[in-house]
Amino acid sequence: YNGRVLLGGGRHLNRDIESTVSQDTTDFIQTKLEELLQQIILPGIPFTIENRWAGTMAFGPNNEKDPIVQEIKPGLVVAVRLGGMGVSMSSAVALEVKAMVCRHLNLST
């Protein structure tokens, strides 16, 4: 994206440490992501890391991972439980939310 790489994931590599509500990154996962970037995505290309983040993985009962995108009441739409994949799913979920809001407001998408 605009000469940048947006890369996330890897939390499944260390579920014990990553099963937390902490917003801190962990060295283990950050190292794995950097190795992926160096060896597979940008081999031989120097890069710098501009931003790092950690999110909270949201699961339902029995570790359900299906996102919930629904209108809670007229005009109030939620998009939750993205199972740690919010960045990768955000554009598709945003389109779904937009369609729901437009239907509520009788607007065309």
Gaussian input, Z-matrix of N, CA and C with variables (Angstrom, degrees):
# hf/3-21g

backbone

0 1
 N
 C     1     B1
 C     2     B2     1     A1
 N     3     B3     2     A2     1     D1
 C     4     B4     3     A3     2     D2
 C     5     B5     4     A4     3     D3
 N     6     B6     5     A5     4     D4
 C     7     B7     6     A6     5     D5
 C     8     B8     7     A7     6     D6
 N     9     B9     8     A8     7     D7
 C    10    B10     9     A9     8     D8
 C    11    B11    10    A10     9     D9
 N    12    B12    11    A11    10    D10
 C    13    B13    12    A12    11    D11
 C    14    B14    13    A13    12    D12
 N    15    B15    14    A14    13    D13
 C    16    B16    15    A15    14    D14
 C    17    B17    16    A16    15    D15
 N    18    B18    17    A17    16    D16
 C    19    B19    18    A18    17    D17
 C    20    B20    19    A19    18    D18
 N    21    B21    20    A20    19    D19
 C    22    B22    21    A21    20    D20
 C    23    B23    22    A22    21    D21
 N    24    B24    23    A23    22    D22
 C    25    B25    24    A24    23    D23
 C    26    B26    25    A25    24    D24
 N    27    B27    26    A26    25    D25
 C    28    B28    27    A27    26    D26
 C    29    B29    28    A28    27    D27
 N    30    B30    29    A29    28    D28
 C    31    B31    30    A30    29    D29
 C    32    B32    31    A31    30    D30
 N    33    B33    32    A32    31    D31
 C    34    B34    33    A33    32    D32
 C    35    B35    34    A34    33    D33
 N    36    B36    35    A35    34    D34
 C    37    B37    36    A36    35    D35
 C    38    B38    37    A37    36    D36
 N    39    B39    38    A38    37    D37
 C    40    B40    39    A39    38    D38
 C    41    B41    40    A40    39    D39
 N    42    B42    41    A41    40    D40
 C    43    B43    42    A42    41    D41
 C    44    B44    43    A43    42    D42
 N    45    B45    44    A44    43    D43
 C    46    B46    45    A45    44    D44
 C    47    B47    46    A46    45    D45
 N    48    B48    47    A47    46    D46
 C    49    B49    48    A48    47    D47
 C    50    B50    49    A49    48    D48
 N    51    B51    50    A50    49    D49
 C    52    B52    51    A51    50    D50
 C    53    B53    52    A52    51    D51
 N    54    B54    53    A53    52    D52
 C    55    B55    54    A54    53    D53
 C    56    B56    55    A55    54    D54
 N    57    B57    56    A56    55    D55
 C    58    B58    57    A57    56    D56
 C    59    B59    58    A58    57    D57
 N    60    B60    59    A59    58    D58
 C    61    B61    60    A60    59    D59
 C    62    B62    61    A61    60    D60
 N    63    B63    62    A62    61    D61
 C    64    B64    63    A63    62    D62
 C    65    B65    64    A64    63    D63
 N    66    B66    65    A65    64    D64
 C    67    B67    66    A66    65    D65
 C    68    B68    67    A67    66    D66
 N    69    B69    68    A68    67    D67
 C    70    B70    69    A69    68    D68
 C    71    B71    70    A70    69    D69
 N    72    B72    71    A71    70    D70
 C    73    B73    72    A72    71    D71
 C    74    B74    73    A73    72    D72
 N    75    B75    74    A74    73    D73
 C    76    B76    75    A75    74    D74
 C    77    B77    76    A76    75    D75
 N    78    B78    77    A77    76    D76
 C    79    B79    78    A78    77    D77
 C    80    B80    79    A79    78    D78
 N    81    B81    80    A80    79    D79
 C    82    B82    81    A81    80    D80
 C    83    B83    82    A82    81    D81
 N    84    B84    83    A83    82    D82
 C    85    B85    84    A84    83    D83
 C    86    B86    85    A85    84    D84
 N    87    B87    86    A86    85    D85
 C    88    B88    87    A87    86    D86
 C    89    B89    88    A88    87    D87
 N    90    B90    89    A89    88    D88
 C    91    B91    90    A90    89    D89
 C    92    B92    91    A91    90    D90
 N    93    B93    92    A92    91    D91
 C    94    B94    93    A93    92    D92
 C    95    B95    94    A94    93    D93
 N    96    B96    95    A95    94    D94
 C    97    B97    96    A96    95    D95
 C    98    B98    97    A97    96    D96
 N    99    B99    98    A98    97    D97
 C   100   B100    99    A99    98    D98
 C   101   B101   100   A100    99    D99
 N   102   B102   101   A101   100   D100
 C   103   B103   102   A102   101   D101
 C   104   B104   103   A103   102   D102
 N   105   B105   104   A104   103   D103
 C   106   B106   105   A105   104   D104
 C   107   B107   106   A106   105   D105
 N   108   B108   107   A107   106   D106
 C   109   B109   108   A108   107   D107
 C   110   B110   109   A109   108   D108
 N   111   B111   110   A110   109   D109
 C   112   B112   111   A111   110   D110
 C   113   B113   112   A112   111   D111
 N   114   B114   113   A113   112   D112
 C   115   B115   114   A114   113   D113
 C   116   B116   115   A115   114   D114
 N   117   B117   116   A116   115   D115
 C   118   B118   117   A117   116   D116
 C   119   B119   118   A118   117   D117
 N   120   B120   119   A119   118   D118
 C   121   B121   120   A120   119   D119
 C   122   B122   121   A121   120   D120
 N   123   B123   122   A122   121   D121
 C   124   B124   123   A123   122   D122
 C   125   B125   124   A124   123   D123
 N   126   B126   125   A125   124   D124
 C   127   B127   126   A126   125   D125
 C   128   B128   127   A127   126   D126
 N   129   B129   128   A128   127   D127
 C   130   B130   129   A129   128   D128
 C   131   B131   130   A130   129   D129
 N   132   B132   131   A131   130   D130
 C   133   B133   132   A132   131   D131
 C   134   B134   133   A133   132   D132
 N   135   B135   134   A134   133   D133
 C   136   B136   135   A135   134   D134
 C   137   B137   136   A136   135   D135
 N   138   B138   137   A137   136   D136
 C   139   B139   138   A138   137   D137
 C   140   B140   139   A139   138   D138
 N   141   B141   140   A140   139   D139
 C   142   B142   141   A141   140   D140
 C   143   B143   142   A142   141   D141
 N   144   B144   143   A143   142   D142
 C   145   B145   144   A144   143   D143
 C   146   B146   145   A145   144   D144
 N   147   B147   146   A146   145   D145
 C   148   B148   147   A147   146   D146
 C   149   B149   148   A148   147   D147
 N   150   B150   149   A149   148   D148
 C   151   B151   150   A150   149   D149
 C   152   B152   151   A151   150   D150
 N   153   B153   152   A152   151   D151
 C   154   B154   153   A153   152   D152
 C   155   B155   154   A154   153   D153
 N   156   B156   155   A155   154   D154
 C   157   B157   156   A156   155   D155
 C   158   B158   157   A157   156   D156
 N   159   B159   158   A158   157   D157
 C   160   B160   159   A159   158   D158
 C   161   B161   160   A160   159   D159
 N   162   B162   161   A161   160   D160
 C   163   B163   162   A162   161   D161
 C   164   B164   163   A163   162   D162
 N   165   B165   164   A164   163   D163
 C   166   B166   165   A165   164   D164
 C   167   B167   166   A166   165   D165
 N   168   B168   167   A167   166   D166
 C   169   B169   168   A168   167   D167
 C   170   B170   169   A169   168   D168
 N   171   B171   170   A170   169   D169
 C   172   B172   171   A171   170   D170
 C   173   B173   172   A172   171   D171
 N   174   B174   173   A173   172   D172
 C   175   B175   174   A174   173   D173
 C   176   B176   175   A175   174   D174
 N   177   B177   176   A176   175   D175
 C   178   B178   177   A177   176   D176
 C   179   B179   178   A178   177   D177
 N   180   B180   179   A179   178   D178
 C   181   B181   180   A180   179   D179
 C   182   B182   181   A181   180   D180
 N   183   B183   182   A182   181   D181
 C   184   B184   183   A183   182   D182
 C   185   B185   184   A184   183   D183
 N   186   B186   185   A185   184   D184
 C   187   B187   186   A186   185   D185
 C   188   B188   187   A187   186   D186
 N   189   B189   188   A188   187   D187
 C   190   B190   189   A189   188   D188
 C   191   B191   190   A190   189   D189
 N   192   B192   191   A191   190   D190
 C   193   B193   192   A192   191   D191
 C   194   B194   193   A193   192   D192
 N   195   B195   194   A194   193   D193
 C   196   B196   195   A195   194   D194
 C   197   B197   196   A196   195   D195
 N   198   B198   197   A197   196   D196
 C   199   B199   198   A198   197   D197
 C   200   B200   199   A199   198   D198
 N   201   B201   200   A200   199   D199
 C   202   B202   201   A201   200   D200
 C   203   B203   202   A202   201   D201
 N   204   B204   203   A203   202   D202
 C   205   B205   204   A204   203   D203
 C   206   B206   205   A205   204   D204
 N   207   B207   206   A206   205   D205
 C   208   B208   207   A207   206   D206
 C   209   B209   208   A208   207   D207
 N   210   B210   209   A209   208   D208
 C   211   B211   210   A210   209   D209
 C   212   B212   211   A211   210   D210
 N   213   B213   212   A212   211   D211
 C   214   B214   213   A213   212   D212
 C   215   B215   214   A214   213   D213
 N   216   B216   215   A215   214   D214
 C   217   B217   216   A216   215   D215
 C   218   B218   217   A217   216   D216
 N   219   B219   218   A218   217   D217
 C   220   B220   219   A219   218   D218
 C   221   B221   220   A220   219   D219
 N   222   B222   221   A221   220   D220
 C   223   B223   222   A222   221   D221
 C   224   B224   223   A223   222   D222
 N   225   B225   224   A224   223   D223
 C   226   B226   225   A225   224   D224
 C   227   B227   226   A226   225   D225
 N   228   B228   227   A227   226   D226
 C   229   B229   228   A228   227   D227
 C   230   B230   229   A229   228   D228
 N   231   B231   230   A230   229   D229
 C   232   B232   231   A231   230   D230
 C   233   B233   232   A232   231   D231
 N   234   B234   233   A233   232   D232
 C   235   B235   234   A234   233   D233
 C   236   B236   235   A235   234   D234
 N   237   B237   236   A236   235   D235
 C   238   B238   237   A237   236   D236
 C   239   B239   238   A238   237   D237
 N   240   B240   239   A239   238   D238
 C   241   B241   240   A240   239   D239
 C   242   B242   241   A241   240   D240
 N   243   B243   242   A242   241   D241
 C   244   B244   243   A243   242   D242
 C   245   B245   244   A244   243   D243
 N   246   B246   245   A245   244   D244
 C   247   B247   246   A246   245   D245
 C   248   B248   247   A247   246   D246
 N   249   B249   248   A248   247   D247
 C   250   B250   249   A249   248   D248
 C   251   B251   250   A250   249   D249
 N   252   B252   251   A251   250   D250
 C   253   B253   252   A252   251   D251
 C   254   B254   253   A253   252   D252
 N   255   B255   254   A254   253   D253
 C   256   B256   255   A255   254   D254
 C   257   B257   256   A256   255   D255
 N   258   B258   257   A257   256   D256
 C   259   B259   258   A258   257   D257
 C   260   B260   259   A259   258   D258
 N   261   B261   260   A260   259   D259
 C   262   B262   261   A261   260   D260
 C   263   B263   262   A262   261   D261
 N   264   B264   263   A263   262   D262
 C   265   B265   264   A264   263   D263
 C   266   B266   265   A265   264   D264
 N   267   B267   266   A266   265   D265
 C   268   B268   267   A267   266   D266
 C   269   B269   268   A268   267   D267
 N   270   B270   269   A269   268   D268
 C   271   B271   270   A270   269   D269
 C   272   B272   271   A271   270   D270
 N   273   B273   272   A272   271   D271
 C   274   B274   273   A273   272   D272
 C   275   B275   274   A274   273   D273
 N   276   B276   275   A275   274   D274
 C   277   B277   276   A276   275   D275
 C   278   B278   277   A277   276   D276
 N   279   B279   278   A278   277   D277
 C   280   B280   279   A279   278   D278
 C   281   B281   280   A280   279   D279
 N   282   B282   281   A281   280   D280
 C   283   B283   282   A282   281   D281
 C   284   B284   283   A283   282   D282
 N   285   B285   284   A284   283   D283
 C   286   B286   285   A285   284   D284
 C   287   B287   286   A286   285   D285
 N   288   B288   287   A287   286   D286
 C   289   B289   288   A288   287   D287
 C   290   B290   289   A289   288   D288
 N   291   B291   290   A290   289   D289
 C   292   B292   291   A291   290   D290
 C   293   B293   292   A292   291   D291
 N   294   B294   293   A293   292   D292
 C   295   B295   294   A294   293   D293
 C   296   B296   295   A295   294   D294
 N   297   B297   296   A296   295   D295
 C   298   B298   297   A297   296   D296
 C   299   B299   298   A298   297   D297
 N   300   B300   299   A299   298   D298
 C   301   B301   300   A300   299   D299
 C   302   B302   301   A301   300   D300
 N   303   B303   302   A302   301   D301
 C   304   B304   303   A303   302   D302
 C   305   B305   304   A304   303   D303
 N   306   B306   305   A305   304   D304
 C   307   B307   306   A306   305   D305
 C   308   B308   307   A307   306   D306
 N   309   B309   308   A308   307   D307
 C   310   B310   309   A309   308   D308
 C   311   B311   310   A310   309   D309
 N   312   B312   311   A311   310   D310
 C   313   B313   312   A312   311   D311
 C   314   B314   313   A313   312   D312
 N   315   B315   314   A314   313   D313
 C   316   B316   315   A315   314   D314
 C   317   B317   316   A316   315   D315
 N   318   B318   317   A317   316   D316
 C   319   B319   318   A318   317   D317
 C   320   B320   319   A319   318   D318
 N   321   B321   320   A320   319   D319
 C   322   B322   321   A321   320   D320
 C   323   B323   322   A322   321   D321
 N   324   B324   323   A323   322   D322
 C   325   B325   324   A324   323   D323
 C   326   B326   325   A325   324   D324

   B1=1.4376
   B2=1.5259
   B3=1.3286
   B4=1.4741
   B5=1.5325
   B6=1.3308
   B7=1.4588
   B8=1.5107
   B9=1.3059
   B10=1.4631
   B11=1.5206
   B12=1.2986
   B13=1.4594
   B14=1.5218
   B15=1.3092
   B16=1.4615
   B17=1.5193
   B18=1.3054
   B19=1.4587
   B20=1.5162
   B21=1.2952
   B22=1.4565
   B23=1.5073
   B24=1.3032
   B25=1.4584
   B26=1.5103
   B27=1.3097
   B28=1.4504
   B29=1.5132
   B30=1.3069
   B31=1.4588
   B32=1.5230
   B33=1.3236
   B34=1.4665
   B35=1.5263
   B36=1.3374
   B37=1.4579
   B38=1.5254
   B39=1.3232
   B40=1.4624
   B41=1.5264
   B42=1.3237
   B43=1.4685
   B44=1.5278
   B45=1.3279
   B46=1.4627
   B47=1.5212
   B48=1.3151
   B49=1.4651
   B50=1.5197
   B51=1.3166
   B52=1.4611
   B53=1.5299
   B54=1.3107
   B55=1.4691
   B56=1.5166
   B57=1.3261
   B58=1.4527
   B59=1.5180
   B60=1.3027
   B61=1.4580
   B62=1.5319
   B63=1.3151
   B64=1.4634
   B65=1.5208
   B66=1.3089
   B67=1.4577
   B68=1.5272
   B69=1.3150
   B70=1.4583
   B71=1.5228
   B72=1.3335
   B73=1.4584
   B74=1.5256
   B75=1.3316
   B76=1.4593
   B77=1.5228
   B78=1.3156
   B79=1.4642
   B80=1.5275
   B81=1.3217
   B82=1.4625
   B83=1.5302
   B84=1.3244
   B85=1.4637
   B86=1.5199
   B87=1.3190
   B88=1.4606
   B89=1.5298
   B90=1.3248
   B91=1.4670
   B92=1.5261
   B93=1.3242
   B94=1.4683
   B95=1.5240
   B96=1.3261
   B97=1.4643
   B98=1.5264
   B99=1.3295
   B100=1.4619
   B101=1.5302
   B102=1.3282
   B103=1.4673
   B104=1.5216
   B105=1.3167
   B106=1.4619
   B107=1.5240
   B108=1.3007
   B109=1.4555
   B110=1.5295
   B111=1.3373
   B112=1.4665
   B113=1.5274
   B114=1.3093
   B115=1.4612
   B116=1.5208
   B117=1.3215
   B118=1.4551
   B119=1.5294
   B120=1.3102
   B121=1.4609
   B122=1.5254
   B123=1.3441
   B124=1.4655
   B125=1.5267
   B126=1.3363
   B127=1.4715
   B128=1.5271
   B129=1.3238
   B130=1.4600
   B131=1.5220
   B132=1.3089
   B133=1.4605
   B134=1.5274
   B135=1.3367
   B136=1.4704
   B137=1.5337
   B138=1.3075
   B139=1.4600
   B140=1.5192
   B141=1.3038
   B142=1.4585
   B143=1.5181
   B144=1.3029
   B145=1.4513
   B146=1.5270
   B147=1.3212
   B148=1.4561
   B149=1.5254
   B150=1.3149
   B151=1.4666
   B152=1.5170
   B153=1.2996
   B154=1.4697
   B155=1.5127
   B156=1.3154
   B157=1.4508
   B158=1.5144
   B159=1.3016
   B160=1.4610
   B161=1.5169
   B162=1.2806
   B163=1.4538
   B164=1.5118
   B165=1.2802
   B166=1.4508
   B167=1.5176
   B168=1.3165
   B169=1.4556
   B170=1.5199
   B171=1.3036
   B172=1.4597
   B173=1.5241
   B174=1.3048
   B175=1.4594
   B176=1.5203
   B177=1.3065
   B178=1.4519
   B179=1.5173
   B180=1.3223
   B181=1.4636
   B182=1.5326
   B183=1.2881
   B184=1.4714
   B185=1.5228
   B186=1.3363
   B187=1.4686
   B188=1.5194
   B189=1.3188
   B190=1.4616
   B191=1.5108
   B192=1.3320
   B193=1.4538
   B194=1.5198
   B195=1.3306
   B196=1.4587
   B197=1.5189
   B198=1.3417
   B199=1.4647
   B200=1.5219
   B201=1.3049
   B202=1.4584
   B203=1.5283
   B204=1.3090
   B205=1.4609
   B206=1.5090
   B207=1.3259
   B208=1.4586
   B209=1.5251
   B210=1.3098
   B211=1.4506
   B212=1.5203
   B213=1.3143
   B214=1.4630
   B215=1.5254
   B216=1.3053
   B217=1.4596
   B218=1.5257
   B219=1.2969
   B220=1.4625
   B221=1.5344
   B222=1.3171
   B223=1.4650
   B224=1.5125
   B225=1.3387
   B226=1.4612
   B227=1.5247
   B228=1.3287
   B229=1.4621
   B230=1.5248
   B231=1.3304
   B232=1.4577
   B233=1.5261
   B234=1.3133
   B235=1.4619
   B236=1.5221
   B237=1.3255
   B238=1.4599
   B239=1.5280
   B240=1.3125
   B241=1.4681
   B242=1.5258
   B243=1.3336
   B244=1.4578
   B245=1.5283
   B246=1.2982
   B247=1.4644
   B248=1.5150
   B249=1.3465
   B250=1.4559
   B251=1.5223
   B252=1.3179
   B253=1.4685
   B254=1.5292
   B255=1.3281
   B256=1.4537
   B257=1.5141
   B258=1.3282
   B259=1.4614
   B260=1.5194
   B261=1.3035
   B262=1.4627
   B263=1.5172
   B264=1.3153
   B265=1.4579
   B266=1.5176
   B267=1.3228
   B268=1.4585
   B269=1.5226
   B270=1.3212
   B271=1.4632
   B272=1.5244
   B273=1.3060
   B274=1.4690
   B275=1.5250
   B276=1.3196
   B277=1.4624
   B278=1.5222
   B279=1.3284
   B280=1.4698
   B281=1.5239
   B282=1.3222
   B283=1.4686
   B284=1.5316
   B285=1.3113
   B286=1.4604
   B287=1.5328
   B288=1.3322
   B289=1.4609
   B290=1.5308
   B291=1.3222
   B292=1.4677
   B293=1.5283
   B294=1.3198
   B295=1.4673
   B296=1.5256
   B297=1.3247
   B298=1.4677
   B299=1.5257
   B300=1.3219
   B301=1.4619
   B302=1.5275
   B303=1.3330
   B304=1.4594
   B305=1.5262
   B306=1.3443
   B307=1.4652
   B308=1.5230
   B309=1.3135
   B310=1.4694
   B311=1.5310
   B312=1.3196
   B313=1.4721
   B314=1.5247
   B315=1.3316
   B316=1.4733
   B317=1.5296
   B318=1.3145
   B319=1.4634
   B320=1.5185
   B321=1.3268
   B322=1.4571
   B323=1.5243
   B324=1.3312
   B325=1.4589
   B326=1.4784
   A1=109.02
   A2=117.13
   A3=122.49
   A4=112.14
   A5=116.69
   A6=121.24
   A7=114.46
   A8=116.61
   A9=121.28
   A10=109.89
   A11=115.37
   A12=121.78
   A13=107.24
   A14=116.37
   A15=121.43
   A16=105.82
   A17=116.45
   A18=121.44
   A19=109.81
   A20=116.08
   A21=120.69
   A22=109.50
   A23=114.99
   A24=120.12
   A25=111.60
   A26=115.43
   A27=121.76
   A28=114.98
   A29=117.49
   A30=119.00
   A31=111.98
   A32=116.69
   A33=120.65
   A34=111.78
   A35=117.68
   A36=121.64
   A37=113.28
   A38=116.15
   A39=120.12
   A40=109.15
   A41=115.81
   A42=121.54
   A43=113.57
   A44=117.41
   A45=118.97
   A46=111.68
   A47=116.85
   A48=120.85
   A49=110.96
   A50=117.35
   A51=121.49
   A52=113.60
   A53=118.42
   A54=121.34
   A55=108.86
   A56=115.14
   A57=121.51
   A58=109.39
   A59=116.76
   A60=120.54
   A61=110.19
   A62=117.33
   A63=121.80
   A64=110.37
   A65=116.49
   A66=121.68
   A67=111.60
   A68=117.44
   A69=122.15
   A70=110.43
   A71=116.73
   A72=120.51
   A73=107.97
   A74=115.72
   A75=119.91
   A76=109.18
   A77=115.96
   A78=120.65
   A79=111.76
   A80=116.99
   A81=120.88
   A82=111.13
   A83=117.12
   A84=121.08
   A85=110.37
   A86=118.06
   A87=120.53
   A88=110.90
   A89=116.88
   A90=120.95
   A91=110.71
   A92=117.30
   A93=120.94
   A94=111.31
   A95=117.36
   A96=120.62
   A97=111.11
   A98=116.84
   A99=120.11
   A100=111.08
   A101=117.77
   A102=121.07
   A103=110.60
   A104=117.60
   A105=122.14
   A106=110.22
   A107=116.95
   A108=121.67
   A109=111.19
   A110=116.81
   A111=121.64
   A112=113.05
   A113=117.46
   A114=120.96
   A115=114.65
   A116=118.42
   A117=121.25
   A118=112.80
   A119=117.34
   A120=120.78
   A121=112.55
   A122=117.64
   A123=121.67
   A124=111.66
   A125=118.32
   A126=118.37
   A127=111.12
   A128=114.88
   A129=120.80
   A130=114.94
   A131=118.10
   A132=121.40
   A133=108.78
   A134=116.59
   A135=117.68
   A136=110.86
   A137=116.31
   A138=120.67
   A139=110.04
   A140=115.32
   A141=121.56
   A142=107.19
   A143=115.70
   A144=120.84
   A145=107.59
   A146=114.71
   A147=120.68
   A148=112.74
   A149=116.60
   A150=121.21
   A151=110.56
   A152=114.94
   A153=122.10
   A154=107.20
   A155=116.21
   A156=119.48
   A157=109.58
   A158=114.84
   A159=121.62
   A160=106.60
   A161=116.59
   A162=121.18
   A163=109.77
   A164=114.92
   A165=120.14
   A166=108.06
   A167=117.02
   A168=120.13
   A169=107.99
   A170=115.84
   A171=120.51
   A172=110.07
   A173=115.78
   A174=121.46
   A175=108.70
   A176=115.45
   A177=120.49
   A178=110.59
   A179=116.08
   A180=119.78
   A181=109.92
   A182=116.93
   A183=122.80
   A184=112.05
   A185=117.03
   A186=123.20
   A187=113.71
   A188=117.66
   A189=120.77
   A190=109.20
   A191=116.17
   A192=120.86
   A193=112.82
   A194=118.16
   A195=119.25
   A196=109.97
   A197=116.61
   A198=119.43
   A199=111.18
   A200=115.09
   A201=121.56
   A202=106.50
   A203=115.56
   A204=122.11
   A205=104.95
   A206=115.60
   A207=118.04
   A208=110.84
   A209=113.91
   A210=120.66
   A211=107.40
   A212=116.39
   A213=122.47
   A214=110.21
   A215=115.44
   A216=123.03
   A217=105.87
   A218=118.96
   A219=119.55
   A220=112.61
   A221=114.55
   A222=120.80
   A223=115.38
   A224=118.27
   A225=121.53
   A226=108.75
   A227=115.19
   A228=121.69
   A229=108.46
   A230=116.77
   A231=121.18
   A232=109.28
   A233=114.58
   A234=122.31
   A235=105.42
   A236=116.15
   A237=121.50
   A238=110.34
   A239=114.45
   A240=123.92
   A241=111.08
   A242=114.99
   A243=120.04
   A244=111.46
   A245=117.46
   A246=122.41
   A247=114.45
   A248=117.55
   A249=119.96
   A250=112.94
   A251=117.15
   A252=120.24
   A253=111.83
   A254=116.87
   A255=121.06
   A256=114.14
   A257=117.62
   A258=120.46
   A259=110.83
   A260=117.32
   A261=119.27
   A262=112.88
   A263=117.55
   A264=120.57
   A265=113.16
   A266=118.28
   A267=121.04
   A268=114.36
   A269=118.54
   A270=118.42
   A271=111.16
   A272=118.25
   A273=120.92
   A274=110.42
   A275=116.69
   A276=120.66
   A277=109.86
   A278=117.82
   A279=121.24
   A280=110.86
   A281=117.49
   A282=120.17
   A283=110.93
   A284=116.24
   A285=120.39
   A286=110.92
   A287=116.29
   A288=120.56
   A289=110.01
   A290=116.17
   A291=120.42
   A292=110.62
   A293=116.57
   A294=120.55
   A295=110.98
   A296=117.01
   A297=120.44
   A298=111.07
   A299=116.53
   A300=120.55
   A301=110.17
   A302=117.26
   A303=120.71
   A304=111.39
   A305=116.91
   A306=119.54
   A307=110.65
   A308=115.71
   A309=120.45
   A310=110.64
   A311=116.32
   A312=121.16
   A313=113.06
   A314=115.31
   A315=121.26
   A316=111.58
   A317=116.50
   A318=122.66
   A319=109.18
   A320=116.77
   A321=119.43
   A322=108.02
   A323=115.27
   A324=119.22
   A325=106.85
   D1=116.95
   D2=-179.26
   D3=48.06
   D4=45.24
   D5=179.40
   D6=77.11
   D7=12.00
   D8=-179.65
   D9=-119.72
   D10=164.63
   D11=174.55
   D12=-116.95
   D13=127.25
   D14=174.06
   D15=-102.27
   D16=113.80
   D17=-173.63
   D18=-129.89
   D19=132.76
   D20=177.12
   D21=-148.48
   D22=-176.67
   D23=178.07
   D24=104.72
   D25=-163.64
   D26=176.92
   D27=85.74
   D28=-5.73
   D29=-175.67
   D30=-65.30
   D31=-22.43
   D32=177.71
   D33=-66.94
   D34=-16.25
   D35=-178.73
   D36=-71.91
   D37=-16.29
   D38=179.53
   D39=-151.02
   D40=66.61
   D41=-174.18
   D42=-56.96
   D43=-35.32
   D44=-178.06
   D45=-60.41
   D46=-46.47
   D47=-179.69
   D48=-75.97
   D49=-34.61
   D50=-175.04
   D51=-83.40
   D52=-6.95
   D53=177.24
   D54=-84.99
   D55=74.30
   D56=-175.29
   D57=-149.42
   D58=164.33
   D59=173.19
   D60=-99.41
   D61=4.34
   D62=177.72
   D63=-63.32
   D64=140.84
   D65=178.31
   D66=-95.89
   D67=16.73
   D68=-179.96
   D69=-88.66
   D70=143.26
   D71=172.83
   D72=-78.09
   D73=158.57
   D74=177.16
   D75=-115.98
   D76=141.95
   D77=-178.08
   D78=-58.15
   D79=-40.07
   D80=-177.73
   D81=-58.12
   D82=-51.62
   D83=-177.97
   D84=-68.71
   D85=-41.52
   D86=179.29
   D87=-60.22
   D88=-41.50
   D89=178.26
   D90=-63.41
   D91=-43.61
   D92=178.85
   D93=-61.84
   D94=-41.52
   D95=178.91
   D96=-66.34
   D97=-40.71
   D98=177.86
   D99=-64.49
   D100=-39.89
   D101=176.76
   D102=-61.60
   D103=-42.41
   D104=177.88
   D105=-61.42
   D106=-43.42
   D107=179.16
   D108=-63.79
   D109=-46.08
   D110=-178.67
   D111=-68.85
   D112=-43.19
   D113=-170.75
   D114=-90.92
   D115=-31.15
   D116=-173.11
   D117=-113.89
   D118=-49.80
   D119=-172.15
   D120=-81.66
   D121=-45.60
   D122=-178.38
   D123=-128.34
   D124=55.01
   D125=-177.43
   D126=-63.03
   D127=128.77
   D128=177.61
   D129=76.69
   D130=4.07
   D131=-179.73
   D132=-109.36
   D133=120.24
   D134=179.29
   D135=-66.43
   D136=146.61
   D137=179.16
   D138=-149.76
   D139=162.14
   D140=171.71
   D141=-125.18
   D142=153.28
   D143=179.25
   D144=-101.55
   D145=120.03
   D146=-175.80
   D147=-85.25
   D148=-43.30
   D149=-177.01
   D150=-138.83
   D151=150.43
   D152=172.98
   D153=-132.51
   D154=150.33
   D155=177.84
   D156=-152.82
   D157=163.52
   D158=173.00
   D159=-135.15
   D160=138.05
   D161=177.53
   D162=-113.96
   D163=176.26
   D164=176.83
   D165=-102.06
   D166=125.48
   D167=177.39
   D168=-76.80
   D169=126.37
   D170=-176.58
   D171=-111.69
   D172=119.56
   D173=-179.76
   D174=-124.50
   D175=154.62
   D176=176.13
   D177=-90.50
   D178=-170.00
   D179=176.44
   D180=-56.85
   D181=144.75
   D182=-179.91
   D183=59.66
   D184=31.59
   D185=179.11
   D186=58.81
   D187=30.52
   D188=175.82
   D189=-60.50
   D190=137.93
   D191=-177.47
   D192=-114.16
   D193=-2.75
   D194=-178.13
   D195=-66.48
   D196=128.46
   D197=179.15
   D198=-63.00
   D199=153.59
   D200=173.16
   D201=-110.82
   D202=115.46
   D203=174.14
   D204=-127.80
   D205=108.34
   D206=-176.06
   D207=-155.52
   D208=158.67
   D209=175.12
   D210=-87.07
   D211=117.39
   D212=-177.98
   D213=-76.31
   D214=-42.99
   D215=174.02
   D216=-152.41
   D217=167.32
   D218=-175.71
   D219=-52.09
   D220=119.69
   D221=178.02
   D222=87.40
   D223=-3.17
   D224=179.22
   D225=-117.39
   D226=108.22
   D227=-178.40
   D228=-112.55
   D229=137.47
   D230=175.91
   D231=-116.40
   D232=148.14
   D233=173.12
   D234=-133.50
   D235=101.67
   D236=-173.02
   D237=-136.99
   D238=175.22
   D239=176.80
   D240=55.95
   D241=58.68
   D242=179.14
   D243=-89.84
   D244=7.45
   D245=171.94
   D246=59.42
   D247=32.41
   D248=179.88
   D249=84.01
   D250=6.31
   D251=-176.96
   D252=-114.70
   D253=26.23
   D254=-177.04
   D255=-55.47
   D256=-42.44
   D257=-179.22
   D258=-65.36
   D259=-46.59
   D260=-176.75
   D261=-73.12
   D262=-25.69
   D263=-178.17
   D264=-98.88
   D265=-6.03
   D266=-169.62
   D267=-59.23
   D268=-39.29
   D269=-177.74
   D270=-68.99
   D271=-41.03
   D272=179.04
   D273=-67.35
   D274=-42.03
   D275=179.32
   D276=-66.28
   D277=-39.46
   D278=179.05
   D279=-61.53
   D280=-39.93
   D281=177.81
   D282=-63.89
   D283=-39.55
   D284=178.79
   D285=-65.83
   D286=-43.52
   D287=178.21
   D288=-63.93
   D289=-43.40
   D290=179.18
   D291=-57.85
   D292=-45.50
   D293=179.90
   D294=-60.91
   D295=-40.66
   D296=179.95
   D297=-66.01
   D298=-44.02
   D299=179.74
   D300=-65.50
   D301=-42.79
   D302=179.52
   D303=-62.99
   D304=-39.23
   D305=176.05
   D306=-61.43
   D307=-43.01
   D308=-179.73
   D309=-61.84
   D310=-39.08
   D311=-177.34
   D312=-92.14
   D313=4.95
   D314=-178.31
   D315=56.12
   D316=42.85
   D317=176.38
   D318=-109.43
   D319=155.00
   D320=175.10
   D321=-83.05
   D322=150.41
   D323=179.15
   D324=-88.21

